[in-house]
Amino acid sequence: MESLNLAYRILYTLTLLGFAAGLTAALIRSVKGPEICDRILAINMIGTLVTSSIAVLGAALGEAWLYDISMIYVLISFLAVAILATVYIHKKKGEDDK
């Protein structure tokens, strides 16, 4: 039983390290661009990876309330990306009218 717990702990750690690498790559893409669409997609990816990290952390710690936090973060992330996309669309329409 102890070896199974160790295997799960290693699995959770490696998963969180993979998510951290993905977060770093997405953060670099959100800063560098080159297009605004790339930045919006990178922000969406950051939200997805943070949500997944919180869920894995909840499983690793055995804390069910972290799943609720993860779901709240999903809603906030979705709204943020939807607002960014809406602002981009309105900005793009304004440029086309000129």
C-alpha positions in Angstrom: 0.0 0.0 0.0 2.9 2.4 0.8 4.4 1.8 -2.7 1.0 2.6 -4.3 0.9 5.9 -2.4 4.5 6.7 -3.5 3.6 5.9 -7.1 0.6 8.3 -6.9 2.7 11.0 -5.3 5.3 10.7 -8.1 2.5 10.7 -10.7 1.0 13.9 -9.3 4.4 15.6 -9.0 5.3 14.8 -12.6 1.9 15.9 -13.8 2.2 19.3 -12.0 5.7 19.7 -13.4 4.3 19.1 -16.9 1.6 21.7 -16.3 4.2 24.1 -15.1 6.2 23.7 -18.3 3.0 24.2 -20.3 2.2 27.3 -18.3 5.6 28.7 -18.9 5.3 28.1 -22.7 1.8 29.7 -22.8 3.0 32.7 -20.8 5.8 33.3 -23.2 3.3 33.0 -26.2 0.9 35.4 -24.5 3.7 38.0 -24.2 5.4 37.5 -27.6 2.3 37.2 -29.7 2.8 37.9 -32.7 -1.0 38.2 -33.3 -3.7 39.1 -30.8 -5.4 35.8 -31.6 -2.3 34.0 -30.4 -2.4 36.0 -27.2 -6.1 35.2 -26.6 -5.5 31.5 -27.2 -2.5 31.5 -24.9 -4.6 33.1 -22.1 -7.2 30.5 -22.7 -4.5 27.8 -22.4 -3.2 29.3 -19.2 -6.7 29.2 -17.7 -7.1 25.5 -18.7 -3.7 24.6 -17.3 -4.4 26.4 -14.0 -7.8 24.7 -13.7 -6.2 21.3 -14.3 -3.4 22.0 -11.8 -5.9 22.9 -9.1 -7.8 19.6 -9.8 -4.7 17.5 -9.7 -3.6 19.3 -6.5 -7.0 18.5 -5.0 -6.6 14.8 -5.9 -3.0 14.8 -4.5 -4.1 16.4 -1.2 -7.4 14.7 -0.9 -9.2 18.0 -0.6 -12.6 18.0 -2.3 -13.1 21.8 -2.0 -10.3 22.3 -4.5 -12.6 20.9 -7.2 -15.1 23.6 -6.4 -12.4 26.2 -6.7 -11.4 24.7 -10.0 -14.9 25.0 -11.4 -15.2 28.6 -10.3 -11.9 29.3 -12.0 -13.2 27.7 -15.2 -16.1 30.1 -15.2 -14.0 33.1 -14.6 -11.5 32.1 -17.2 -14.2 31.5 -19.8 -15.7 34.9 -19.1 -12.3 36.6 -19.4 -11.6 34.9 -22.8 -15.1 35.7 -24.1 -14.6 39.4 -23.1 -11.2 39.6 -24.7 -12.5 38.0 -27.9 -15.5 40.5 -27.9 -13.2 43.5 -27.5 -10.9 42.1 -30.3 -13.9 41.7 -32.6 -15.2 45.2 -31.9 -11.7 46.6 -32.4 -11.4 44.8 -35.7 -14.8 46.0 -36.9 -13.7 49.6 -36.1 -10.6 49.2 -38.2 -12.6 47.8 -41.1 -15.0 50.8 -41.1 -12.2 53.3 -41.7 
